[in-house]
Amino acid sequence: MRTNLLLAALVVGLSLMAGCDTSPRSDVDQLRADIADDLVTYGQTQGQVDNQITRTSYHNMRGINDDLMRILLLDRPSRSSYYPVE
């Protein structure tokens, strides 16, 4: 009786360790060969990189326009007088 219980526990233990994985081993090898195939940088895809470049260029151009307005003194009214010029 004791050996039957020990044998049953051994069979159950081995079956739990084996698990139910039936996937072929080639999927794991394929994943290890190319883990992040769509990433261009450490954390961005090509589309995200293109979006970042577009946003950066857009904001830089807006900044250039603001800078030119300040250089040409067109960004605010003159402070030479306290009274508005009409």
ZADO-1210 file (C-alpha; in nm, 4 decimals, padded with zeros to 6 digits):
<atoms>
<atom x="00.0000" y="00.0000" z="00.0000" code="MET" pos="1"/>
<atom x="00.2780" y="00.2380" z="00.0928" code="ARG" pos="2"/>
<atom x="00.4675" y="00.1673" z="-00.2299" code="THR" pos="3"/>
<atom x="00.1534" y="00.2287" z="-00.4354" code="ASN" pos="4"/>
<atom x="00.1067" y="00.5667" z="-00.2656" code="LEU" pos="5"/>
<atom x="00.4729" y="00.6546" z="-00.3196" code="LEU" pos="6"/>
<atom x="00.4516" y="00.5483" z="-00.6843" code="LEU" pos="7"/>
<atom x="00.1350" y="00.7557" z="-00.7362" code="ALA" pos="8"/>
<atom x="00.3006" y="01.0605" z="-00.5747" code="ALA" pos="9"/>
<atom x="00.6048" y="01.0135" z="-00.7984" code="LEU" pos="10"/>
<atom x="00.3908" y="00.9930" z="-01.1122" code="VAL" pos="11"/>
<atom x="00.1925" y="01.3025" z="-01.0134" code="VAL" pos="12"/>
<atom x="00.5112" y="01.4907" z="-00.9314" code="GLY" pos="13"/>
<atom x="00.6749" y="01.4027" z="-01.2616" code="LEU" pos="14"/>
<atom x="00.3641" y="01.4947" z="-01.4587" code="SER" pos="15"/>
<atom x="00.3477" y="01.8343" z="-01.2850" code="LEU" pos="16"/>
<atom x="00.7121" y="01.9017" z="-01.3643" code="MET" pos="17"/>
<atom x="00.6652" y="01.8048" z="-01.7273" code="ALA" pos="18"/>
<atom x="00.3758" y="02.0461" z="-01.7795" code="GLY" pos="19"/>
<atom x="00.1489" y="02.0645" z="-02.0811" code="CYS" pos="20"/>
<atom x="00.3727" y="02.2481" z="-02.3261" code="ASP" pos="21"/>
<atom x="00.3301" y="02.1015" z="-02.6725" code="THR" pos="22"/>
<atom x="00.4788" y="02.3886" z="-02.8726" code="SER" pos="23"/>
<atom x="00.7728" y="02.2989" z="-03.0934" code="PRO" pos="24"/>
<atom x="01.1186" y="02.4015" z="-02.9857" code="ARG" pos="25"/>
<atom x="01.1738" y="02.5980" z="-03.3050" code="SER" pos="26"/>
<atom x="00.9472" y="02.8824" z="-03.1796" code="ASP" pos="27"/>
<atom x="01.1825" y="02.9451" z="-02.8896" code="VAL" pos="28"/>
<atom x="01.4855" y="02.9353" z="-03.1153" code="ASP" pos="29"/>
<atom x="01.3180" y="03.1752" z="-03.3568" code="GLN" pos="30"/>
<atom x="01.2339" y="03.4144" z="-03.0740" code="LEU" pos="31"/>
<atom x="01.5892" y="03.4053" z="-02.9424" code="ARG" pos="32"/>
<atom x="01.7278" y="03.4716" z="-03.2891" code="ALA" pos="33"/>
<atom x="01.5323" y="03.7961" z="-03.3332" code="ASP" pos="34"/>
<atom x="01.3749" y="03.9194" z="-03.0112" code="ILE" pos="35"/>
<atom x="01.2830" y="04.2722" z="-03.1164" code="ALA" pos="36"/>
<atom x="01.2654" y="04.2657" z="-03.4937" code="ASP" pos="37"/>
<atom x="01.0622" y="04.5840" z="-03.5305" code="ASP" pos="38"/>
<atom x="01.2685" y="04.8064" z="-03.2975" code="LEU" pos="39"/>
<atom x="01.5075" y="05.0534" z="-03.4587" code="VAL" pos="40"/>
<atom x="01.6442" y="05.2036" z="-03.1375" code="THR" pos="41"/>
<atom x="01.6467" y="05.0521" z="-02.7886" code="TYR" pos="42"/>
<atom x="01.2794" y="05.1292" z="-02.7379" code="GLY" pos="43"/>
<atom x="01.1228" y="05.2756" z="-03.0529" code="GLN" pos="44"/>
<atom x="00.9917" y="05.1421" z="-03.3798" code="THR" pos="45"/>
<atom x="01.0600" y="05.3152" z="-03.7113" code="GLN" pos="46"/>
<atom x="00.7190" y="05.4832" z="-03.7038" code="GLY" pos="47"/>
<atom x="00.7825" y="05.6235" z="-03.3561" code="GLN" pos="48"/>
<atom x="01.1239" y="05.7550" z="-03.4640" code="VAL" pos="49"/>
<atom x="00.9677" y="05.9238" z="-03.7686" code="ASP" pos="50"/>
<atom x="00.6971" y="06.0815" z="-03.5493" code="ASN" pos="51"/>
<atom x="00.9583" y="06.2101" z="-03.3054" code="GLN" pos="52"/>
<atom x="01.1649" y="06.3653" z="-03.5861" code="ILE" pos="53"/>
<atom x="00.8550" y="06.5310" z="-03.7327" code="THR" pos="54"/>
<atom x="00.7454" y="06.6703" z="-03.3950" code="ARG" pos="55"/>
<atom x="01.0963" y="06.7970" z="-03.3185" code="THR" pos="56"/>
<atom x="01.1286" y="06.9689" z="-03.6588" code="SER" pos="57"/>
<atom x="00.7843" y="07.1256" z="-03.6204" code="TYR" pos="58"/>
<atom x="00.8620" y="07.2651" z="-03.2757" code="HIS" pos="59"/>
<atom x="01.2037" y="07.3888" z="-03.3877" code="ASN" pos="60"/>
<atom x="01.0461" y="07.5792" z="-03.6784" code="MET" pos="61"/>
<atom x="00.7930" y="07.7357" z="-03.4434" code="ARG" pos="62"/>
<atom x="01.0797" y="07.8328" z="-03.2136" code="GLY" pos="63"/>
<atom x="01.2685" y="07.9928" z="-03.5023" code="ILE" pos="64"/>
<atom x="00.9624" y="08.2042" z="-03.5838" code="ASN" pos="65"/>
<atom x="00.9376" y="08.3144" z="-03.2202" code="ASP" pos="66"/>
<atom x="01.3075" y="08.4012" z="-03.2162" code="ASP" pos="67"/>
<atom x="01.2786" y="08.6051" z="-03.5358" code="LEU" pos="68"/>
<atom x="00.9825" y="08.7930" z="-03.3927" code="MET" pos="69"/>
<atom x="01.1906" y="08.8800" z="-03.0860" code="ARG" pos="70"/>
<atom x="01.4945" y="08.9833" z="-03.2926" code="ILE" pos="71"/>
<atom x="01.2828" y="09.2113" z="-03.5120" code="LEU" pos="72"/>
<atom x="01.1029" y="09.3461" z="-03.2039" code="LEU" pos="73"/>
<atom x="00.7640" y="09.2389" z="-03.3358" code="LEU" pos="74"/>
<atom x="00.6617" y="09.0191" z="-03.0459" code="ASP" pos="75"/>
<atom x="00.5231" y="09.2926" z="-02.8159" code="ARG" pos="76"/>
<atom x="00.4517" y="09.6645" z="-02.8189" code="PRO" pos="77"/>
<atom x="00.7244" y="09.9125" z="-02.7461" code="SER" pos="78"/>
<atom x="00.7818" y="10.0068" z="-02.3836" code="ARG" pos="79"/>
<atom x="00.9261" y="10.3483" z="-02.4585" code="SER" pos="80"/>
<atom x="00.6208" y="10.5305" z="-02.3341" code="SER" pos="81"/>
<atom x="00.3636" y="10.4612" z="-02.0676" code="TYR" pos="82"/>
<atom x="00.0866" y="10.5879" z="-02.2931" code="TYR" pos="83"/>
<atom x="-00.0347" y="10.3902" z="-02.5926" code="PRO" pos="84"/>
<atom x="00.0430" y="10.5390" z="-02.9319" code="VAL" pos="85"/>
<atom x="-00.2676" y="10.5971" z="-03.1393" code="GLU" pos="86"/>
</atoms>
